[in-house]
């Protein structure tokens, strides 16, 4: 195995426990996620093994993505003494995430207390071809001694969620079964709510010159741990190859017998061998990178960080499963309980729409498959239509915790699950963005229209008519900026509600005129009356937007401009805003400081409805007051910075979002990847610096701006069944059609061409 070129490598600086690298070096294939812990599984590390869609509540505050047993454990003993890297002199260390090949490489040269030098070098990967499989391969050399080596391979079922937080600590599963299968070991669990079962089968071999060389094998049942031990008469200078294959199978796969399925898949993997498994894995990543490839020429830091962000996006999706989506922390950690937020549709989904449309569709189908739960959620809250939960897991019920902690560590009530409504419009928005880029009419007719209409029904029922002011209002809400709760007429929420209502009416007309049979079927299915669409337009026409025509400022919500004002003037070593002097962190609701893009978020999503002056004035106003305490924020200010000509600030915000996890500038990368910032980084490249925009008549417009250091930007996208390759320089835009379905109109710097 040879590592890829330098610009594809992310390297850990020094040996030791690092929760940041556990997240950054996590490997996933959309089904399984494994955190980037060391093979020895040191006690201070936070292991994480996740299967998409495996949730459990038990004694937790809400349903959580289950931290399953850890299958990757490997330890080496020299003459029955544990070779603990933490107690050895580190002669050489290298740990590298290879983004191109989707693997984690490690090299260690250790000198123990007796002067024995041992070299360990190898890699692991979560197979992108065989979704149930984890592969580990290491070469061990006793450099200056001969001894009996004991290779201890184990599956550890001591894992739990929130292990370092006593109040929140929960073990979400029970061990049902442990077996020594002679050529492998097996551990089976069931979740506490008894909804899911998972089986883990693991096989380990030690080889010398391609031949099995251990003289003794024994298995230990240690309660929550099962170990497979192989003893080898190791000779000085010889290289011994350790191969560990692990298979995870869950009841989500609808298999009759999890044990038999696990063993069968493991035996098949053993037959194929590591080289074949690795080559198949590489082939799958090559296919993904072939469409998603990006390159920044002239800025090495930007290029590598971009590849890092896109790598994790590529790895997280599972186009074959329409009953899971992407959590805010991916399959990389326990942050946000593994829940799905608006992050998915607004920040991540555009990447998949333009690079992996099948994956994008499956994520939208996740929402459609939970539409009945959204209807029930609306009904319980006294509304009509469908109200999607702020935090979603596997059932579609609201999963937002009721309590959390503020910036001072004080317990506070969390209101987002009660009153952050905009997610319903965000999902409707994503539906139409997907359809516009793919022309997937079948999805629109059978699924998408229903989502847009049911969310419109929700908005029509939540809007309250103010007779005195002759307008419709949405009161007591939280907008994207979560510093401010219980707000009236949040501009983002109201404008997206208006948009949702208008689009629902427009879609019904489109259906009635072009697909009358689908129209009739839908009307009957959802019991749609003739006057409902008329009412939607009536409400939409009178929804209040707090816009001040004299200043051209959009007020974030009613009364926002009356709050105490602070301007951000200082930045920390990561170029992130520092709290202005005088700010009390338990009174953020009373200041104009905001957590993240809110009005500017609106301007980005619905920019074609605002003129350039309005966008520039509002960008300037809110940028000075945005603390970027959410990783969702910098990318939006980067995108809008390019749009309004504030290119220097755009680049600063781009690097903030691109380095969110690599530099841990939010301070919580340990909890999992910031998946929204991954997608936001890609959007800045394509829609910001790349200048790509879809105009009202579905013409692609390209009007790029490249940062000073950049010589060129290369990227590819799918557009209406056509695969387009772009090469953008400061002087030229080159577009080639690699896969052709139809003619494509593109407006390059104002000049229209047809491909």
N, C-alpha and C positions, 0 to 999 in steps of 0.2 A: 504494500500500500504506500503510495506516494502522496504527500500533501499537495494541495493546490497552490497556485501562485499567491504571493504575499497579500495582494489586495483582496483575497477571499478568506483571509485568516484573522480570527480574533484570539489574541493570546492573553493568558493570565500572567500577571507580572511576577508573582512570587507564590511559593507553596504555602498552603494553609487553608483554614476554613474561611469561606467567603460566601455569605448568603446572596450577595449580588451575583456572583458567578454561578451559583446554583440555579438562578433564574436565567441569566444570559446564556448559559451553556445547556439549558434544558433541551431535550430532543423530543419531538412529537411527530406523529404522522396523521393527525386528525382523529385517530381512535385512541391511541395510547400516548400519554405524556409522562416523561421521566425527568425529574429535576437533575441538575448537573452536580450532584454530590460526588465525592470520591468513592471508589470501589470498596474501600475499607469501611465506609459508613461511620465516620467519627461521631461521637455522641453529641457534639455541639452543632452538627449539621442538621438541616431540616429536609429529610427525605420527602420526596413527593412522587407518588405513582398514581396516575389518574386515568380513568377511562371515560371518554366523552359520554355524558348522559347518565352516569351512575351517581345518583344523588340519594341522600338520606337525611332525616331530621333527628330522630331519637331525642336527646335532651338539649340539642342546640336551639338557639333562638329561632332559627329558620332552617329550611332545607339547605344542605351544603353538598358541594362536589366532594365525594369521599376520597380521602387519602388512603389508598389501598396498601396491602403489604408490599414491601420493597423487594424486588426480585433480583437485584443486580449485585448483591453482596459477594465480595471475594477478599479473602485474607490469606496471607502466606505465613507459615511457621517454619523456622529453621531449627531442626532438632527439637521440635515441640516448643520453641520460644517464638512468640508473636513478633513478626517484623512490623513494628508500628512506625510508620513514617514520621509521626509526630514526636517520636523519641529518638530518631536517628539524625545524623548529620546529613544534610541535603547536599550532595556533591553536584547534582545536576537536576534541573527541573524544567519541564515544558508541558504546558497543557493548552491545547489549541482547539477552538471550534472551527472546523472547515465548513464554510458556508456553501461552497459549491457541491461538496460531496455529502453533506448532511451527516457528519460524524464528529465525535469528540475524541481527540487524540491525547494520550498522556505518556510522558517519559519521566522516569525517576531513577536516579542513581543514589543509593542509600548506603551509609556506613553506620553499622550498629555499634553498640558499646564494646563488642569484642573485636572490632576492626574488620568485620566481614563486609565486603562490598557486594551489593546486589543491584542489578539493573532490571528495571521493569519497563517495558515499552509496548504500547498497543492502542487499541481504539474500541469504541462501541458505537452502535447506531441503532435507531429504532426504524425498522424496515419500512420504506415507503412502498414497497411492492407487496410484502406480506404483512398486512396491518396488525396481526396478532403477535408479531415477532420482535424480540430484542436480541441483538448479536453483540457478544464481547469477545475480543481476541487479544491476548497479551503474550509477549515473549519475556521469559525470565532467565537471566544469566547469573550464576554464582561466579563472580569474577575472580575471587582469590581464595576459594574454599570449596570443599565437597561436603555434602550433608544430606540428611533426609529432609526433604521439603514436604510439608503438608499443605496442600491447597484446599482451603475451606471455602466452599461455595454455599451460600445460604439464601433462603427466602425468609424475610423478617416480618412477622405480623404483629410487631409491637408498635407499629405506626398509628398515628392518631391525628386528628385535625386540631389546630391551635395548641400544639404541644408545649409551647413556651408561655402560654397565657392561661393560668390556672382557672380563671372564671369561665373561660370559653372552651376549655379542653373537652373533646368528645372523641371516643372511639366508636366509629360508625359501623363496625362489623364484628361478627363472631367467627372464629375458626370452626368450620364444620368437619374438615377432613384433612388428614396428612398421610402421605403414602411414600414408601420406598418402592419404586417401580423397577428396581435392579439396574436399569440403565439411566434412570432419572429420578427426580423427586417431584412430588405434587403437593400443593396446598390449596384447599378450597375454602371460601368464605361466603357468608351471606350477610347482607346489610341488616341493621337492627330493625328497620321497618319491614323487613322480609320481602322487599320488592325485587331485589336483585341478588344474583349469585355470580361469583367470579372464581375461575379456576386458574392456577398458575402452575405450569409444568416447566421444570428446569433440568437441563442436562449439562454436565461439565466433563471435559476430557483433558488429559495432559499428554502431549505428544512430543516425541523426539525424532527428528528426521521423518516426520509424517506418520510415525507409528505410535500407538498407545504404549505408554511406558510406565505407568504406575503399577506398584506391586501390591497395593492394598487399597480397598475401598470400603468405607463404612458410613452409615447414615445415623445421625443423632436427632431424636425428637426432643427438643428443648422447650416444650410448652408452646410459646408463641413463635418459636423459630424452628425451622427444620434445616439441617445442614447435610451436605454431601461432601465427604472428605476423601481426598486422593493423596496417597503417599508415594513419593518418588525418591529413588536413590540418585540424587543430583550430583553430577560430576563438574568439577571446576572448568569453567570456560564454555560449557555446553549451553545451547539455547533451547529452553523448554517452552513449548507453545501451549498456552491455556486457552481453551475454547469453551465458552459458556453460551448456550442458547436458551432463551426463556420465551414461553408462549403464554399469553393472557387471553382467556376466553370468558365472555360474560353471557348472562341470560338475555341480554339485549339482542343477541345474535339469533335467538330462536332456535338454539341447538337442543336436541333431545337429551343428550348426556354430556355435561360440561367436562367431566373427567375424560371420557373417551375422545371427545373432540380435541381437548388440549393435548393428549398423548399423540393422537393421530397427526395433528399439525406439527408437533415437535419432531416426530419421527420423519415426517416429510422434509423438514428443514435440515435434519441431520443427513439425510440421503443426498440433498443438494450440495451440502458443504459450504463452508464459509466463503470461498472464492466466488461461487455461483450466486450465493445470497447477496454478496457485496456488489457484484456486477449488476444484478437485477435492481438493486437499490439505487445504484448510480444512474442506471438508465432512466428510472422514474424521475430522479432529480434533474437529469439532463432535459427531459421533456418539459418539466415545469419551468426551468430556467430559460429554455428556448423561447418561450412566449413572454416570460416576465423579466427577461434580461434588461438590465439598465447599466449604464456606465457614465460616470462623470469624469471627463478628461481634464486634468489640470488641478484637481483638488482631491488629494489622496484621502484626507480625513472624511470629507463628504462622501466620496465614492465608497469607502469601506463601511461607513455607518449606514449608508443607504442599502448596501447589500445585506447588512445585518438585519435591518428592519424588514426587508422583503423576504429574507430567508425564513423568518419566523411566521410571516403571513403565509408563505407557500406551504409551510409545514403544518399549519393548524387546521386547514380546511379538510372536510371529508365530503366530497360531492355525492357520495353514494348514500348518505344518511340524511333523510329529510325530517328527522325527529330530534336533531341536535343543532345547535348554532355555536357561535364563538363567544365565550365568556370574556369579560373585561380584562382578565388576567390570563387568557388563553388556557392551555393545559400545562402551565408553567408554575403554578403555585396556588395557594388557598385564598389569595386576596379576593375580596368581594364574593366569597363563598362559591366561586365558579359561576356566578349568575350572568345572565345576558342582559345588557342595557341598550340604550339608544346608540351607544358607541358602535355597535355592530353595523346598524343600517346606515348611519351617517358618516362614520369614519373608516370602517373597515370594508364595507360592502363595495364601494367604488373600485377598489383594487381588484376584487374578484369579478365585478361586472365587466371590466375591460381586459382581464387576463385569464380568467377561468369562469366563464359564464355559467357553466354547469354547477359549480360550487356556489355561486351567487344565488342561483335559482333554489338550490337545496336549503339555503339559509332563509330565504323568503318562504319556502314551503314549511319550514319549522314554525313560522308565525301563522301561516294558514292552518296548519294542523292543530294549532292551539287557539283558533278563532272562537270556538265554542266557549273555551275557558275565558276569553276576553269578553264575550257576551255576558257570561255569568258574573264576571267582575264588575261590569257596568251595572248590571241589574242589582247586585248587592249594594252598590253605592248610590242607587237611586237614579241611574241614567239609562238611556237607551243605546242601542247599537253595541259596539265593541270598544272596551277600554282595556288596552294592553297594559300589563303590569310594568311598573318601573324596573323591577328586578324579576327576572323569569328564570325558572329552572326546567324541570321536565314535565310539569303538569300544567303550566300556564297560569297558575295562581300567583297572587302577589307574594313575593318572597323577601321584600325589604325588611331588614331588622327594625324594630321599633326604637331601639336604644343604641347609642354609640358614644363616642367621646369627642370633645371639642379640641381646639389647639392647645388648651391648657391641661388636657387630660381629665376634664370634668365630664361626668355622664350627662348626655343631652338626648332629648327626644329627636328622633329622625323622622322628618315629615315627608321625605321625597316619595315614599310609597303611597302616601295619602293624597298629595296635591301636586306632584310634578307630572302634569298631564300630557305634556307636549310629545311624549314618546309615541302616542297613537298617530299623530300627524307625521312624525318622523318616519314611521313604518310605511305609511301611505306614500310619502314622498319617495322612499326607496323603491317601492313597487314600480312607480312610473319611471324612475331613472333607469331601472333594469330593463323595462320594456322598450324604452326609447333607444337604448344602446344595442339591444339584441333583436328587436322585432319579434320577440317571442309572443305571438298573438295567442297561441294555445294557452300559455300561462295566464295571460291577461283575461281571457274569456272565462276560464274555468276556476281561477283562483284570485287573481289580482284585483279585478273589479269588485269582487265581494269584500275584500279587505278595505278598499277605498270607500265603498258605500257604507259599510258598517262603522267605520271610524267617523265618517261624516255624520251619521246618525248620532253618534256620541257627542260630537261638537254641537250639533243643533240642540241637544237636550241639556248641555251644560251651560250654554250661553243664556244669560238672563237679560230680559229687556228692561232698560231703564226708561220708564215712560217720561220722566221729567226732562231727560236729555235726548230722548228719541234715539237711543243707540243700544246695541247689545254689548254686554260686558262678560268677562270671565274673571271672577274674583277669587281671592284666597288661593293663590297658586305659587309655585316655585318655577322660575324659568331655568334656563341652562346655568345661570349664575346662582350657585347654592349658598352664597353668603346671605342672600335675602329671601326670607320665607314669608308666607302669608301676604303676598303682594296682590294688588288689584291691577288687572289689565297689563300684564307683562307683554311687551310688544312682540317678542318672538312667538310666544304662545298664541296670542290673538291673530297674528298675521298667518301663522301656519294653519290655524283653525279655519280662517277665511279661505286660504288656498285649498285646503282639504274639501271644504264644502263646494267650492266652485268646480274643482276637478271631478268630484263625484257626479255633479249634474252634467258636466261636459261628457264624461264617460258613458253615462246612461244614454245620452243623445247619440253618441257614436255607436253604441250597441244597437239601439233601436233602428238606426238607419242602415247599418252594415251587417248586423248579425241578429236579425229579428227573432230567430228561434232561440238563441242564447238569451236574448233579452226577456222573452216570455218565460223561459225556464227560471231565470234568476228572480224575476218579479214574483213568481209563484213560490219559489223556495224561501225567500226572505220576507214574503208578505209585504211587498212594497206598494204603498198607496200612490195615487196619481199626484196628490198635493205635496208629498214629501219633498221631491226635488225643487218645487217652487218655493217651499219654505226654506230650503237650504240657501237658495239664492237671496231670498229676503234677509235672512240672518247675516249672510256674508256681506251684503251691501251695507249693513249698518254696524258691523263689528267695530268697536272703538280701537283706534291705533293712536297712542299718545305721541303724536308728531307735532312739533312746534315750527310752523311755517316761517316765522320771522328769523329763526336761527338755523333752520333746516336740521335741527337735532331731533332724533327719535329718542324720547324718554324711555329708559329701560322698563319702567313701570310707573304708574301714577304716584307722584310724590317723591320719586327718586331724586329729582333736582333740588329738593328741599333738605336732603340729608347733608350731614357734615362732610365737607370735601377734603380729600387728601390727594396730593400728587406724588407719584413714585419718583424718587430722585436717586436712590442708591441701588446697587446690584452686588450680588455675592460673587464668589470665585467661579461659580458656574454660569455667571451672567444672568442669574435669576433675580427678580425684584426682592428687595428687602423691605420689611414693614416700615412705613414712615413713622417718624417719631411722634408719640402721642396716641398711637393706635392701641386700643384695649381689645385684646383678642376675644373677649366674651361679649363685645358690643358691635360685631361686624355688621349686624343687621341695620345699624344706625349710621353707617358711613356710605359714601359713594364708591369706595374701593370694591372691586368685584373679583370673584374667584377666577372667572374664565370668560371667554367670548360669549356674549349674549346678543346684544344688538348687532355686533359685528358678525356673529354667526348667522343671523337673519340676512344680513347684506350679502354674505357669501352664498347661501343656499338659493335665495331669490333675487340675485343681483340684477336680473334683467328687468325688475320692477322698480329700480331706483336709478336716478341719474348720477353721473360721476361726481358732481358737487356734493350731493347728499352723502355719498359713500366716503368721500375724502373728509368731510367735516366730522362725521360720526367716528370714523377710524381714528382721527387725531384726538378726539375727545376721550374715547374709551380706552385707547391704548395706554394713555398716561395713568389710568386708574385700574388696570388689570394686573392682578398679582400672579397670575399663571399658577395658581395652586392646584390646578387640574392639568394632567398631561394632555387633555383634549384641546387646550387653549393655544399654545404657541403656533401650531400648524395653521390655525384659522387666521391668526394675525400675519403669518407669513404669506398666506394666499392673498389676503386682502391688501397687504403691503405692496405686493407686486401690482395688484389691480389699480391701486390709487397712486402709484409712483413712488412709494416710500421703500425703495429697493434696499437701502442699507438696513433698515429695520426688518425688512422681509428676510434677509439673509441671517440676521441675528436670531430671529424666531425660528427659521428653518433649522439652524444648528441646535437650538434648544430642543426642538422636537426630535431631531435625528439622534441626539445623544442622550435622550431621556433615560434609557436603561444602561447604556455603556458608561455614562458618567453618574448615573443615579441622581440626577438633579432634582427629582421629586422626593428623594430620601426614603422611598419604600419599594425599590426594585426587588428587595428580598421576598416580597409577598407574591410576586409573579410579574410577568411581562406587561408593559403598558400597551395593550393591543391597539387601543385607539391611536396612540402616537405612532405606531407602526404604519397604520393606514394613512394617518395624517401626513407622515413623511412622504409617502408615495404620492399623495395628492398634490403636495407642494411641488414636487418634481414635475409632474405631468401637467397639472392645471395652473400652476404658478409659473415656475421658470420655463417649462415647456410651452406655456401659453395656449394649451389646448382648451377649447370651449365648444359646447354644443349650442348653436344658435336656435332661435325659435322654430325655424323651418327645418330643423334637423341637419343643417349644414355644419360640418366640422370646421371650426375656425382655429387657426394657429398663428399666434402673435407672441413669440417668445421673448424673454429677457433673461440673459445669463449673468450670474455674478462675475465680478471682475477677473477672478482667478480662473474661471472655467473656460476651457478652450472649446469643449463640445459636450453635448448631452445626447445619449442614445437611449431609446426606449421603444417598446412595441405595445400595441393594443389590438384588441378585437373590436371591430365596429360593424354592426349589422351583418355578421357572418364573414367579414373580410379581416384578414390579419395584416396590419400595417406596421412597417418599420420606419422609425423616425431617426434622423441624425440632424441635430440642431447645433448650429454654430452662431456666432454673433453676426455673421454676414448672410448665412443661407439656412434654408430648411429643405432637407432632402427626405422625400417620402417614397417608400416602395411598398407595393402590394405583394405580400408573400403567399397568402391564400385568398382566392377570389371567389366571391359569391355574386356580387353585383357592382355596378358603377358607384363610385363614391365621390360626392362633391366636397371639396375642401377649399376653404378660403385662407390663403397664406398671406399674411400681412396685407389683407384687404383685397388680394387678387384671387379670383375664383378659378379653380382648376378641377378637372374631372379625371379620376384615376380609374 
